[in-house]
């Protein structure tokens, strides 16, 4: 069954009852960060059994591998493998723990030209400050999104890094403009009712700014990063196809379990997991 098309089956499995986010705070401290992106282990993240009848009807976290070298080259951060792979392991674990969604315990990495891309309704790109799409990737991504796929873009800061991503996504959709998503949109409320558009800095920036109210990272180009932006590109039915999380870092909020109880409780529990679950729920039900 085509993964982009099976989301209606997933709806029946979604979120019939939600656990409190306090549950994950109570279990804090079981693991730390894995800095080796080539690791094939789980770094202490628990696994779980998948019902065989549903083995093909699961949410799988798919990270996209891309080449760097665009406008923001040299200022674009760590590239496609940033936060790999603790970020998606932790998020997948919490998603299956806090919702009734069926979740694959093993996230995967794909290139946009991989034929298997169309088996998965949700894909994730991180740190696109120097991302560069090849021509065949532009075609593949456009086809994927217009056929019902969903792309989440995360963790990039400042004007230069945004401009690089903007230039690349305009190659995919030259006739569609990213637009700010208002706080009233259901993506901020469909499971967890968020009262503000959350901003998450990396753990180091958060610790440095603790007690000051500063929740942003400095951009490499000196531009203002104090306001988080959540922009979207929509299809002709007004469905969000691309959700762009700029001047914020949800991935670090997922990755950094086990390092700092304060960061975990203030940013992971209150912001990163609630919005992440909302985004996936929206992606899987529209």
N, C-alpha and C positions, 0 to 999 in steps of 0.2 A: 504494500500500500504506500502511495506517495506520502511522505511525511508532511509536506506542506498542506495536503488535503485532509489529513486525518484529525485535524484539531477539533472537529465537532465531536469526535469520540472522546477526546480529552475533556471536553466541557463537563461531561457527566461525572468525571472523576475529580474535578477541581473543587477544592476549598469548601466542602460541605460543612466543615467545622474547622476553625482556626485555633491553634494553640496560642497561648500568650507568648509575647517575645521575651518575657521573663524566663521562659524555659531555657533559652540558649544562654542567658546570663548565668543561670544556675550551673550550667555545664562548662563554664569558662575554665580555661587553664589546662585542657587536655593535650594541647599540641602547640608547637611553635612554627616558625617560618622555614620553608625549604627554598634556599636560594639557588639551587641547581636546576635550571629549566629543563635539562635533559633527563632528569630523574624519572624513572618509571614506577617508583613506589608511591605509596599514599601518605607517607609522612605522618602516620598516626591517625589519619581521618578514617572513621569507621566505614566499613562497607555494609551492604545489605543485600538480601535476596530479592531477585526479581521474579515475579510470577511468569512462568513460561508462556501462558496464553497471551500475556501482554508484552512479551519480549520485543515485539516490533512496534509497539504503540507506547513508547516511553518518551519523556522529555530527555533529551541529551544536550548537554552544554557543548557547543561547538565554537571553538576559537579559530579565527582565520589567520593563517600565515600569509604575510605579504612582504614585498620588497620595500626597502627604504631608498630615498634619494630624491625626494620631491623638493618643493620650494623651501621647506623648513629644514633641509639637510644640515646636520650639525647642531640643530637646536630642537630636535624632535623627541628627545628622551630615549627610552630604552627599546622601542620598537615592539614588534608583535608579541614577543615572549615575556613582556613585563608581567610580573606577578604569577607567572606560570610555575607550577600548576596548582599551588595551594589555593589560589583564588577560586577557581572553578570547582575544585574538590570540596572546599568548605561550603560554597554556595549550593552545590548539588545536594550535599548532606542536609543542610538546613531546609532546602526546598522540600525534600521528601519528608523531613521531620515535622515541619510546621504546616504542611498542606496535605491534602489527600491525593495530590498529583503523583502519578507513577513516574519515577525518575531513574535514569540509568546512573549507577554509581561511578561509571567511568566516562569522564569528559573526553572529547577528542579534538584533534587539530586537523583542519582541512585547508586546502587551497581553493580559491574560488572556481578554478577550472576543474575541480574533481567532480566526476559524474555523481558521486554520492551526495553532493551538496543538496540536491533536491529531496533527499530522504529526511531532511531536518528543517523544521519550520523556523528555528531561531539560530542566529549566528552573532558572534561578538568580535569586535575589533577594538583593540586597546592602543593608546598612544599613537594616533595617526599623524603626529606632527611632521613626520617626514615620509609618510606613506606614499607609495607610487603604484598605481594600478597599471598593469600591462594591458594592451588593447583587448586581448582575449578575455581578461578579467572584467573589463568594463562591460563587455557583452554578456558575460555569464552572470554578473551581479544584477544587471538590469533585468534579465530574463527571470532570475530567481525571485526578485522582489515583486515584479509585476505578476508573477504566478502565485503570490500569496506569502512569500517569505518575509522575515522580519530581521532587520539588522540593528543591533545596539552598538553604539560607539561611545567610548569612555576614556577618561584620564588624559586630557590634554589641556594646556593652559596658555592663555595669552593670544594675541592677535595673529602672530606669525603662524603658530601651529594650527589655529582655526583656518587661516587663509589657505594653508596647504591642503587640509582636508576638504575645504570648500571647493577648491579648484579641481580636486580629484572626483568628488561626488558630482560636480556639475558635468563632468565627462560622462557619467552614468545617466544623469537626468538633466540635460541642458535646458529643458523646458519646465523644470520644477524647482522652486526656490525653498530652501529651508526656512521655516518660520517658527518663532517662539511659541511654545506650548503653554497656554495659561494654566495657572494653578487649579482652576476649576475643572480641567479635563479629567476624565475618569482614570487615566493612567496614574494619577496621584491619589486616587481614592478607592480603586476597585477592590482592594483587600484591606490595606492599611490606609487610614484616613490621615494623610499628611497635611499639616497646617502651614507648611512652607516648602519651598523648593530647597531640598537639602544640599549643603555643600560639605564635602569631605576632603580634607587635605591628606597627604601621606602621613604616616605615623610620626615621622621625624618632624615635619612641619607642625603637626598638631601639638606635639610635646613642647616644641620651641615657643609656640604661641599660647600655651596653656595659661589661663587666667587673664588673657588680654582681649579675648573676643575675636582674635584673628583665626579664621578657619580656611584661609586660602594659601596657596603657594605662589611665590613670585614667578612671573614669567621671565623667560630668557631675553625677551625683547623689551622689557620694561613697561609693557602695557598693563592696564588695570585688570586684575583677576579677582577682585573682591566680590563680584556678583556671579553666581552660577547661572548658566544658561542651559535650558533644555529645549532644543529645537527639533523639528520633525519635517520629514518629507512624506507627503501623503499620496495615495493613489486616487484614481478617479472616483472611488466610492468614499473618499475621505478617511480611509483607513491609514493609520501611521505605518509606513514601511520602514523608515529609518528614524531611529530615536537617538539624538545626539546629545550626550552629556558632556558639556564643556565647562571648564573652570571647576572641575570636581573630579573625584577619584573614588568611585564606588568600589572598584576592584581591590584597593588597599583595605577598605573596610571589610571585605570578604576574606582577604588573604591573612590578615594579621591576628588571627585568634591565637591566644596563648602568649602574647608578648607584653601587653600592658592592659590591666583591667580597666583603667580609666578610659583609654582609647576605645577599647572594645565596647564598653557600656555606653559611652557617649556617641560614638560614631557608627560602630557596627550594628549594635542592637537597635538604636533609635533611628538610624538613617539608611545605612547601606543595605541591610537585609530587607527592611520594609519596602523600600523603593524597588530593589531588585526583584522581589516577589511580585510586586505590582506590575512591573514591566513584563516579566515572563507570563503572568496571567493574562495581560492584555494581548501579548503576542500570540498566545495559544488559543484565544477565544474570539479573534477577529480575522 
